[in-house]
């Protein structure tokens, strides 16, 4: 079993920055990929960024150059640094382990 707890969301003006954290516990050694997803009202959940145990990283086209995913294995924590935020980034952001385990989500609201 894997437990994930997100933090770091909030309200920010367009152009601002936030850093999300995902603290993980449990059977992390068996997880191949940690990812951040988001879901805006009335829309489907979408991938934001993915980091594999190999170190490979993938980003959604909409966040390339603005968001950075990273992890600290010693702290079992995955981060999402979000810069140059836009109103369309407003969503609930979820952390996931292999799309099998999910956190409770953290709200990010970007005002124009």
MMTF fields as JSON, N, C-alpha, C and O atoms, coordinates in Angstrom:
{
  "mmtfVersion": "1.0.0",
  "mmtfProducer": "UNKNOWN",
  "numBonds": 447,
  "numAtoms": 448,
  "numGroups": 112,
  "numChains": 1,
  "numModels": 1,
  "chainsPerModel": [1],
  "groupsPerChain": [112],
  "chainIdList": ["A"],
  "bondAtomList": [4, 2, 8, 6, 12, 10, 16, 14, 20, 18, 24, 22, 28, 26, 32, 30, 36, 34, 40, 38, 44, 42, 48, 46, 52, 50, 56, 54, 60, 58, 64, 62, 68, 66, 72, 70, 76, 74, 80, 78, 84, 82, 88, 86, 92, 90, 96, 94, 100, 98, 104, 102, 108, 106, 112, 110, 116, 114, 120, 118, 124, 122, 128, 126, 132, 130, 136, 134, 140, 138, 144, 142, 148, 146, 152, 150, 156, 154, 160, 158, 164, 162, 168, 166, 172, 170, 176, 174, 180, 178, 184, 182, 188, 186, 192, 190, 196, 194, 200, 198, 204, 202, 208, 206, 212, 210, 216, 214, 220, 218, 224, 222, 228, 226, 232, 230, 236, 234, 240, 238, 244, 242, 248, 246, 252, 250, 256, 254, 260, 258, 264, 262, 268, 266, 272, 270, 276, 274, 280, 278, 284, 282, 288, 286, 292, 290, 296, 294, 300, 298, 304, 302, 308, 306, 312, 310, 316, 314, 320, 318, 324, 322, 328, 326, 332, 330, 336, 334, 340, 338, 344, 342, 348, 346, 352, 350, 356, 354, 360, 358, 364, 362, 368, 366, 372, 370, 376, 374, 380, 378, 384, 382, 388, 386, 392, 390, 396, 394, 400, 398, 404, 402, 408, 406, 412, 410, 416, 414, 420, 418, 424, 422, 428, 426, 432, 430, 436, 434, 440, 438, 444, 442],
  "bondOrderList": [1, 1, 1, 1, 1, 1, 1, 1, 1, 1, 1, 1, 1, 1, 1, 1, 1, 1, 1, 1, 1, 1, 1, 1, 1, 1, 1, 1, 1, 1, 1, 1, 1, 1, 1, 1, 1, 1, 1, 1, 1, 1, 1, 1, 1, 1, 1, 1, 1, 1, 1, 1, 1, 1, 1, 1, 1, 1, 1, 1, 1, 1, 1, 1, 1, 1, 1, 1, 1, 1, 1, 1, 1, 1, 1, 1, 1, 1, 1, 1, 1, 1, 1, 1, 1, 1, 1, 1, 1, 1, 1, 1, 1, 1, 1, 1, 1, 1, 1, 1, 1, 1, 1, 1, 1, 1, 1, 1, 1, 1, 1],
  "groupList": [{"groupName": "UNK", "atomNameList": ["N", "CA", "C", "O"], "elementList": ["N", "C", "C", "O"], "formalChargeList": [0, 0, 0, 0], "bondAtomList": [1, 0, 2, 1, 3, 2], "bondOrderList": [1, 1, 2], "singleLetterCode": "X", "chemCompType": "L-PEPTIDE LINKING"}],
  "groupTypeList": [0, 0, 0, 0, 0, 0, 0, 0, 0, 0, 0, 0, 0, 0, 0, 0, 0, 0, 0, 0, 0, 0, 0, 0, 0, 0, 0, 0, 0, 0, 0, 0, 0, 0, 0, 0, 0, 0, 0, 0, 0, 0, 0, 0, 0, 0, 0, 0, 0, 0, 0, 0, 0, 0, 0, 0, 0, 0, 0, 0, 0, 0, 0, 0, 0, 0, 0, 0, 0, 0, 0, 0, 0, 0, 0, 0, 0, 0, 0, 0, 0, 0, 0, 0, 0, 0, 0, 0, 0, 0, 0, 0, 0, 0, 0, 0, 0, 0, 0, 0, 0, 0, 0, 0, 0, 0, 0, 0, 0, 0, 0, 0],
  "groupIdList": [1, 2, 3, 4, 5, 6, 7, 8, 9, 10, 11, 12, 13, 14, 15, 16, 17, 18, 19, 20, 21, 22, 23, 24, 25, 26, 27, 28, 29, 30, 31, 32, 33, 34, 35, 36, 37, 38, 39, 40, 41, 42, 43, 44, 45, 46, 47, 48, 49, 50, 51, 52, 53, 54, 55, 56, 57, 58, 59, 60, 61, 62, 63, 64, 65, 66, 67, 68, 69, 70, 71, 72, 73, 74, 75, 76, 77, 78, 79, 80, 81, 82, 83, 84, 85, 86, 87, 88, 89, 90, 91, 92, 93, 94, 95, 96, 97, 98, 99, 100, 101, 102, 103, 104, 105, 106, 107, 108, 109, 110, 111, 112],
  "secStructList": [7, 3, 3, 3, 3, 3, 3, 7, 7, 3, 3, 3, 3, 6, 6, 7, 7, 3, 3, 3, 3, 3, 3, 3, 3, 3, 7, 4, 4, 4, 7, 7, 3, 3, 3, 3, 3, 3, 3, 7, 6, 6, 1, 7, 7, 3, 3, 3, 3, 3, 3, 3, 6, 6, 1, 7, 3, 3, 3, 7, 4, 4, 4, 6, 6, 6, 3, 3, 3, 3, 3, 3, 4, 4, 4, 6, 3, 3, 3, 3, 3, 3, 7, 1, 7, 7, 4, 4, 4, 7, 3, 3, 3, 3, 3, 3, 3, 6, 6, 6, 3, 3, 7, 7, 7, 3, 3, 3, 3, 3, 3, 7],
  "xCoordList": [0.845, 0.0, 0.879, 1.93, 0.445, 1.163, 0.218, -0.925, 0.706, -0.068, 0.599, 1.819, -0.218, 0.286, -0.449, -1.676, 0.303, -0.297, 0.282, 1.482, -0.592, -0.155, -0.269, -1.067, 0.547, 0.463, 1.059, 1.733, 0.801, 1.419, 0.504, 0.92, -0.737, -1.655, -2.058, -1.726, -2.782, -3.241, -3.698, -3.899, -3.863, -4.294, -3.096, -2.358, -2.915, -1.777, -2.214, -3.105, -1.597, -1.899, -1.199, -0.183, -1.747, -1.131, 0.307, 0.599, 1.197, 2.615, 3.375, 4.605, 2.651, 3.278, 3.73, 3.655, 4.199, 4.751, 4.194, 3.819, 4.154, 3.815, 4.66, 5.071, 4.913, 5.574, 4.697, 4.388, 4.307, 3.524, 4.458, 5.492, 4.069, 4.822, 3.912, 2.721, 4.472, 3.74, 4.601, 5.608, 4.189, 4.905, 4.358, 3.155, 5.24, 4.823, 5.327, 6.407, 4.552, 4.962, 4.426, 3.453, 5.059, 4.602, 5.587, 6.791, 5.089, 5.91, 6.408, 6.087, 7.186, 7.661, 8.625, 8.74, 9.319, 10.331, 9.708, 10.395, 8.417, 7.754, 7.111, 6.577, 7.155, 6.515, 7.451, 8.619, 6.922, 7.743, 7.72, 8.702, 6.589, 6.459, 5.626, 4.6, 6.083, 5.318, 4.891, 5.667, 3.659, 3.175, 2.274, 1.726, 2.141, 1.184, 0.122, 0.432, -1.121, -2.258, -3.11, -2.971, -3.987, -4.872, -6.249, -6.407, -7.232, -8.593, -9.278, -9.457, -9.653, -10.386, -11.885, -12.302, -12.695, -14.145, -14.71, -14.46, -15.474, -16.101, -15.187, -15.597, -13.942, -12.987, -12.463, -12.573, -11.89, -11.302, -9.952, -9.286, -9.568, -8.248, -7.193, -7.339, -6.13, -5.088, -3.708, -3.482, -2.796, -1.42, -0.746, -0.893, -0.01, 0.788, 2.259, 2.923, 2.765, 4.177, 4.367, 3.643, 5.356, 5.619, 7.113, 7.885, 7.525, 8.941, 9.065, 8.478, 9.845, 10.028, 11.192, 12.043, 11.203, 12.299, 13.631, 14.69, 13.582, 14.804, 15.336, 16.482, 14.488, 14.877, 14.237, 14.29, 13.638, 12.947, 11.787, 11.067, 11.624, 10.567, 9.737, 10.274, 8.46, 7.536, 6.678, 6.291, 6.384, 5.509, 4.397, 4.564, 3.263, 2.22, 2.712, 3.44, 2.319, 2.767, 2.396, 3.132, 1.266, 0.766, 1.613, 1.493, 2.468, 3.266, 4.76, 5.545, 5.168, 6.596, 7.225, 6.684, 8.381, 9.084, 8.63, 9.276, 7.521, 7.006, 7.006, 7.232, 6.755, 6.681, 7.892, 8.426, 8.314, 9.422, 9.061, 8.717, 9.144, 8.916, 10.268, 11.231, 10.321, 11.563, 11.206, 10.064, 12.172, 11.923, 13.14, 14.277, 12.874, 13.91, 13.697, 12.823, 14.499, 14.314, 14.525, 13.86, 15.441, 15.712, 14.492, 14.256, 13.721, 12.531, 11.252, 10.16, 11.39, 10.223, 9.188, 7.993, 9.661, 8.795, 9.008, 10.134, 7.907, 7.933, 7.421, 6.461, 8.067, 7.719, 7.251, 7.604, 6.463, 6.098, 6.278, 5.479, 7.332, 7.568, 6.823, 7.054, 5.933, 5.099, 5.402, 5.164, 5.926, 6.255, 5.393, 4.781, 5.351, 4.586, 3.167, 2.677, 2.531, 1.205, 0.181, 0.246, -0.763, -1.822, -3.187, -3.303, -4.196, -5.534, -5.981, -6.697, -5.571, -5.97, -5.265, -5.581, -4.32, -3.702, -4.552, -4.247, -5.602, -6.479, -7.108, -7.75, -6.915, -7.417, -7.097, -6.379, -7.641, -7.19, -6.042, -6.176, -4.937, -3.747, -3.597, -3.668, -3.389, -3.278, -1.909, -1.352, -1.396, -0.179, -0.587, -1.57, 0.168, -0.159, 1.1, 2.154, 0.974, 2.031, 1.532, 0.636, 2.126, 1.77, 0.291, -0.235, -0.385, -1.813, -2.641, -3.812, -2.042, -2.742, -3.133, -4.179, -2.294, -2.52, -2.593, -1.844, -3.519, -3.757, -3.832, -4.299, -3.361, -3.53, -4.916, -5.734, -5.17, -6.493, -6.656, -7.77, -5.559, -5.611, -5.382, -5.67, -4.86, -4.658, -5.102, -4.773, -5.842, -6.418, -5.393, -4.718, -5.289, -4.47, -5.401, -6.085, -5.412, -6.244, -5.368, -4.656, -5.434, -4.639, -5.592, -6.437, -5.45, -6.326, -5.7, -4.479, -6.56, -6.061, -5.894, -5.485],
  "yCoordList": [-1.194, 0.0, 1.241, 1.268, 2.262, 3.537, 4.657, 4.721, 5.526, 6.702, 7.957, 8.109, 8.843, 10.075, 11.269, 11.266, 12.284, 13.488, 14.711, 14.976, 15.455, 16.656, 17.883, 17.922, 18.873, 20.168, 21.226, 20.915, 22.484, 23.579, 24.344, 25.333, 23.904, 24.634, 25.963, 26.259, 26.756, 28.036, 28.948, 28.527, 30.222, 31.253, 32.112, 32.579, 32.313, 33.103, 33.916, 33.499, 35.057, 35.86, 35.289, 34.604, 35.575, 35.141, 35.645, 36.79, 34.765, 35.084, 34.651, 34.667, 34.269, 33.861, 32.413, 31.721, 31.972, 30.624, 29.925, 30.563, 28.622, 27.761, 26.501, 26.096, 25.889, 24.585, 23.609, 23.801, 22.558, 21.495, 20.394, 20.112, 19.785, 18.661, 17.456, 17.597, 16.282, 15.028, 14.124, 13.575, 13.984, 13.117, 11.702, 11.477, 10.762, 9.387, 8.45, 8.648, 7.455, 6.422, 5.082, 5.026, 4.018, 2.702, 2.037, 2.277, 1.208, 0.386, 1.158, 0.821, 2.185, 3.015, 2.282, 2.627, 1.266, 0.606, -0.074, -0.315, -0.386, -1.075, -0.116, -0.549, 1.173, 2.139, 2.525, 2.845, 2.49, 2.804, 4.288, 4.843, 4.918, 6.318, 7.103, 6.628, 8.303, 9.235, 10.383, 10.878, 10.798, 11.839, 12.848, 12.614, 13.976, 15.008, 15.083, 15.116, 15.11, 15.246, 16.406, 16.838, 16.907, 17.973, 17.796, 17.209, 18.325, 18.259, 19.593, 20.006, 20.248, 21.504, 21.211, 20.148, 22.123, 21.895, 21.593, 22.322, 20.51, 20.145, 19.495, 19.23, 19.23, 18.628, 17.312, 17.035, 16.512, 15.244, 15.479, 16.483, 14.546, 14.614, 14.424, 13.566, 15.224, 15.162, 15.099, 15.577, 14.487, 14.396, 15.756, 16.468, 16.111, 17.339, 16.987, 17.521, 16.089, 15.715, 14.341, 13.944, 13.625, 12.26, 12.083, 12.516, 11.442, 11.131, 9.651, 9.152, 8.956, 7.524, 7.234, 8.087, 6.004, 5.59, 5.623, 5.713, 5.55, 5.622, 7.041, 7.262, 7.998, 9.401, 10.094, 11.319, 9.329, 9.926, 10.791, 10.434, 11.941, 12.891, 13.242, 13.455, 13.298, 13.73, 14.88, 14.909, 15.826, 16.948, 17.062, 16.712, 17.56, 17.94, 19.152, 19.99, 19.241, 20.359, 21.702, 22.678, 21.75, 23.011, 23.567, 24.743, 22.728, 23.199, 23.165, 23.583, 22.673, 22.61, 23.991, 24.969, 24.047, 25.314, 26.134, 27.122, 25.742, 26.493, 25.665, 26.199, 24.374, 23.477, 22.552, 22.179, 22.19, 21.256, 20.239, 20.599, 18.963, 17.888, 17.39, 17.302, 17.07, 16.544, 15.66, 15.647, 14.947, 14.089, 14.061, 14.226, 13.851, 13.691, 12.302, 12.107, 11.346, 9.967, 9.825, 9.018, 10.599, 10.503, 10.916, 10.395, 11.864, 12.334, 11.681, 11.962, 10.807, 10.162, 11.208, 11.053, 12.249, 13.373, 13.737, 13.759, 14.021, 14.489, 15.929, 16.262, 16.77, 18.18, 18.569, 17.936, 19.608, 20.224, 21.727, 22.393, 22.246, 23.685, 24.294, 23.928, 25.219, 25.818, 27.303, 28.048, 27.723, 29.129, 29.685, 28.934, 31.0, 31.675, 31.119, 30.794, 31.019, 30.416, 31.245, 32.473, 30.536, 31.141, 30.769, 29.756, 31.57, 31.217, 29.829, 29.157, 29.391, 28.06, 26.931, 25.762, 27.261, 26.236, 25.951, 25.035, 26.72, 26.513, 25.129, 24.761, 24.365, 22.988, 22.402, 23.002, 21.232, 20.427, 19.56, 18.866, 19.607, 18.863, 17.63, 17.701, 16.498, 15.219, 14.592, 14.675, 13.98, 13.177, 11.719, 11.267, 10.991, 9.59, 8.741, 9.195, 7.503, 6.502, 5.417, 4.646, 5.367, 4.354, 4.358, 3.344, 5.487, 5.643, 4.629, 4.403, 4.038, 3.085, 3.726, 3.418, 4.603, 5.266, 6.77, 7.331, 7.408, 8.834, 9.562, 9.021, 10.803, 11.65, 12.269, 11.994, 13.105, 13.711, 14.946, 15.433, 15.442, 16.621, 17.91, 18.011, 18.891, 20.225, 21.256, 21.138, 22.251, 23.227, 24.291, 24.85, 24.559, 25.664, 26.601, 26.191, 27.854, 28.857, 30.016, 30.621, 30.316, 31.404, 32.5, 32.282, 33.674, 34.788, 35.64, 35.776, 36.209, 37.029, 38.482, 39.31],
  "zCoordList": [0.0, 0.0, 0.0, 0.639, -0.716, -0.803, -0.395, -0.847, 0.455, 0.854, 0.306, 0.366, -0.226, -0.829, -0.237, -0.136, 0.151, 0.719, 0.017, 0.094, -0.672, -1.38, -0.48, 0.456, -0.79, -0.114, -1.023, -2.005, -0.681, -1.418, -2.343, -2.946, -2.467, -3.33, -2.708, -1.56, -3.492, -2.984, -4.085, -5.224, -3.729, -4.673, -5.041, -4.174, -6.342, -6.809, -8.03, -8.77, -8.233, -9.408, -10.636, -10.525, -11.785, -13.038, -13.099, -12.751, -13.548, -13.596, -12.356, -12.338, -11.328, -10.079, -10.085, -11.1, -8.929, -8.799, -7.559, -6.575, -7.637, -6.505, -6.597, -7.684, -5.462, -5.449, -4.687, -3.511, -5.39, -4.784, -4.289, -4.895, -3.185, -2.643, -2.501, -2.224, -2.689, -2.518, -1.642, -2.089, -0.405, 0.534, 0.414, 0.548, 0.163, -0.078, 1.009, 1.565, 1.297, 2.244, 1.761, 1.008, 2.195, 1.775, 0.837, 0.926, -0.059, -0.929, -2.143, -3.282, -1.888, -2.979, -3.911, -5.087, -3.38, -4.195, -5.406, -6.398, -5.339, -6.44, -7.434, -8.455, -7.146, -8.025, -9.169, -8.948, -10.396, -11.559, -11.897, -12.391, -11.624, -12.026, -11.024, -10.537, -10.729, -9.907, -10.794, -11.611, -10.626, -11.52, -10.848, -9.771, -11.518, -11.13, -12.219, -13.41, -11.792, -12.685, -12.188, -11.043, -13.046, -12.613, -13.24, -14.31, -12.533, -13.03, -12.759, -11.614, -13.847, -13.757, -13.751, -14.213, -13.243, -13.202, -14.582, -15.542, -14.669, -15.93, -16.938, -18.068, -16.543, -17.474, -16.913, -15.718, -17.802, -17.379, -16.725, -16.976, -15.892, -15.276, -16.36, -17.231, -16.306, -17.315, -16.676, -15.565, -17.425, -16.963, -17.051, -18.045, -16.014, -16.014, -16.199, -17.088, -15.36, -15.432, -14.814, -13.902, -15.33, -14.889, -14.742, -15.598, -13.647, -13.466, -13.147, -12.187, -13.975, -13.819, -12.876, -12.625, -12.362, -11.497, -12.243, -11.621, -13.568, -14.379, -14.483, -14.874, -14.129, -14.253, -15.445, -15.55, -16.338, -17.485, -17.006, -16.073, -17.668, -17.306, -18.529, -19.615, -18.349, -19.398, -18.891, -17.723, -19.777, -19.439, -20.468, -21.637, -20.004, -20.944, -21.733, -21.2, -22.981, -23.811, -23.199, -23.339, -22.526, -21.989, -20.839, -20.495, -20.243, -19.107, -19.373, -18.523, -20.539, -20.848, -20.773, -21.288, -20.118, -19.968, -18.786, -18.433, -18.16, -17.009, -15.728, -14.642, -15.847, -14.697, -14.67, -15.715, -13.47, -13.303, -12.233, -11.107, -12.596, -11.633, -11.137, -11.899, -9.865, -9.302, -8.106, -7.646, -7.628, -6.475, -5.569, -6.011, -4.309, -3.302, -2.707, -1.863, -3.151, -2.701, -1.199, -0.55, -0.649, 0.783, 1.603, 2.693, 1.06, 1.766, 1.238, 1.731, 0.233, -0.385, -0.792, -0.54, -1.411, -1.779, -3.235, -3.732, -3.906, -5.288, -5.304, -4.61, -6.098, -6.147, -7.551, -8.546, -7.592, -8.865, -8.699, -8.041, -9.301, -9.288, -10.469, -11.622, -10.168, -11.215, -11.295, -10.345, -12.427, -12.666, -13.786, -14.545, -13.881, -14.94, -15.026, -16.108, -13.891, -13.847, -14.616, -14.654, -15.225, -16.016, -15.415, -14.725, -15.67, -15.164, -15.59, -14.849, -16.771, -17.236, -16.496, -16.713, -15.63, -14.78, -13.542, -12.779, -13.34, -12.193, -12.245, -13.229, -11.173, -11.114, -9.744, -8.944, -9.497, -8.37, -8.88, -9.888, -8.186, -8.601, -7.719, -6.492, -8.386, -7.701, -7.945, -9.039, -6.92, -7.027, -7.2, -6.612, -8.006, -8.247, -8.305, -8.749, -7.849, -7.978, -8.912, -8.569, -10.106, -11.111, -11.472, -11.929, -11.274, -11.537, -10.741, -11.045, -9.747, -8.887, -7.565, -6.995, -7.097, -5.819, -6.057, -6.857, -5.337, -5.548, -4.219, -3.217, -4.234, -3.076, -3.074, -3.952, -2.081, -1.938, -2.814, -3.009, -3.331, -4.201, -3.444, -2.251, -4.154, -3.59, -4.632, -5.813, -4.189, -5.108, -5.474, -4.608, -6.767, -7.272, -8.036, -8.973, -7.622, -8.272, -8.717, -7.916, -10.013, -10.582, -11.035, -11.903, -10.444, -10.793, -11.884, -11.97, -12.714, -13.833, -13.422, -14.235]
}
